Amino acid sequence: MLHNDTFNIIDKLASDIPNALTLISDIPFYTMATRNPLFRPFLYTAAVAAAGGGALYISYRPRNIPGSEPALVPPPKYGEEGHLDPPRFPLVKSREEQIADLKRSAGVISTLERAKGVLGSLTGPGVVDQRIPEAEPYDLLIIGGGATGSGIALDAATRGLKVAMVERDDFASGTSSKSTKLVHGGVRYLEKAVWELDYNQYKLVKEALRERKYFLDTAPHLSSWLPIMIPIQKWWQAPYFWAGTKFYDFLAGSEGIESSYFLTKSRAMDAFPMLRKDNLFGALVYYDGAHNDSRMNVSLAMTAALYGTTVVNHLEITGLEKDANGKLIGARAKDLVQERDGKKPQEFSIRAKGVINATGPFTDAIRKMDDQNVQEIVAPSSGVHVILPGYYSPSKMGLIDPSTSDGRVIFFLPWQGNTIAGTTDAPTNITQNPIAGEEEINWILSEIRGYLAPDINVRRGDVLAAWSGIRPLVKDPKSKNTESLVRNHLITVSDAGLLTCAGGKWTTYRQMAEETVDEALKLYDIKASPVLEVPHISGTERMDDSAPLDGTCQTHQVRLIGAHGFSKTLFINLIQHFGVESIVAKHLCESYGDRAWTVAALSSPTEQRYPVRGIKISALYPFIDGEVRYAVRHEYAQTAVDVLARRTRLAFLNAQAALEALPTVIDLMADELKWDSKRKDREWKDTLQFLASMGLAKSKLSVTRKDVESGKAGEYDEHERKLYSRHDSPADMMESDSKFSSGEKPILRTESSVNK
């Protein structure tokens, strides 16, 4: 009885440490010790055991790892006759229907609606009604389709608001696709918070750690936990980094996953064999999240569309519209796809009760449409990343260098089968597709050489892709010190009612969206309401989201498109049903979740024994033709760049491979979108220009489609020729590796008569 009581109290201690002293007084040992000093050693032993047991329980208690649970919606099963009924998912409206909805907000009947009316008159009695309907303004018009804009759209739609979101380019075409691919609280921000006693930095880390867990819960197919190693060169760094990572774990609390741990030198080398051995004392390993940023962004936009948001990309806002009192009532827009098709686009109005600016680095451009004299708040900063082959890092372990030569931090992480390294941090000008400079690329490579083993030759020629993303750091316009930058986000409202959300980071997009919608509800004449018609995003009526869509913010529970039927074993079902390659099946599940069923069904048969379906668009990567069709039909892809950069990630992984896949992608999209030869030529030129910002060699920027199809674009220059022994015949020692000419005996000096 005494034994059970004691362990019950120890269990309470583990979950309620602040009441430890009160609980200890309840242990029978404590009562006896106060009466008899002989029992005091037992009291001390019990107290130590309780404290140690509580600490161990907190460190090693069972935790649910996102993505490891069975799918909420189990995969379809084969019937008695061997027939399988695959999932049937709800569809988003077509792009034409979405644009018609935008026009209807200002009381304009679109050509599509007129055609439907004419068709109705031909098939039934009555006269075509050509009257302009009463305007149906949106509650909110969101300008910008990046992480912030898409997050705001989903939040507002799940609160019962009527929402439109428009994007000049494509979803995640800017900063949102050019991140370090981490979902993290920010260990470097935590260090600054402690040493500088900066509460804002501390608040940012605490908020990000909470959001990190929501991130991984709502999109387990697109995000995962990643162990990250901190190399330790000096013994005294071990307690310093150990305290830092444990504090990081502590702040995460129940939102954390595995606890950080120390590795000896030998264990560190075993986990990360590429590390430099000399001066290595050991390593600390902590956990953060990693994700596929642009696919996450596209999933946010598509989920918002299924919840009723009007979502249109490649639609440019040309101006803001105000009423007689100078208050915003909407915007003017034009369809850039029409321009690409060689047509002159007509501007049209979009009416909304509130307008939200979520355009990242281009925030001030929209603010100046509202007020030309407004003070700029964005301080753009360039962050360069490079992509290296996968053999540069372990497939399941990242690395952070917290003390580079100039004090910056570099991450070195496995991503999509390759290795990503970065980033830099320097002031820059705002451009749509910034190019990574050679100076930044060489700095990153130089830092990599510093912590990799000296026998690993870090070569410029190994860089498969390199890009520059623009961080929209913000300055608070209300601050007296206009130079002070805010690392977290900023929400401001203009006199005309333009609500701007700027700054922040990928990890906290959901919190930013929640605060922005909260502000919009206060600012505009709109009210949240329960969502009565909840879409069956899971593809079945048997399962809906657990989130109670009662008009309050529920995005921490709303699962994104693809999440409901995802599990770690879903790829096996795809292999068994469609006969796709294992690597392709895993890729589809980790990029599309349960929508991998649709992607695989849209892929072409190979006419081979195996794989049965799925023709790769690049021999080096698992991207297949079905992804291109899915991107066009279900994700609003309108250009080849949309597919190569944001729907698949080929352009980010290997710029040369993206160039070689370009003819296939253009042909597949042309079949879907009915492009003529002029449009196909424009896609070729525009994509080459984009690939220049992905690090494609300058010598390849003028190649033609014929060059690629004939293999000439794959020809290598003199620099590439030196990287490998390309044309030597098989031999014990390749001719290009020998310093001696053919027939020369290396054991004798050249002046010997034998060699003459």
Order of alpha helices (4+ residues) and beta strands (2+ residues): alpha-alpha-alpha-alpha-alpha-alpha-beta-alpha-beta-beta-alpha-alpha-beta-alpha-beta-alpha-beta-alpha-beta-beta-beta-alpha-beta-alpha-beta-beta-beta-beta-beta-alpha-beta-beta-beta-beta-alpha-alpha-alpha-alpha-alpha-alpha-alpha-alpha-alpha-alpha
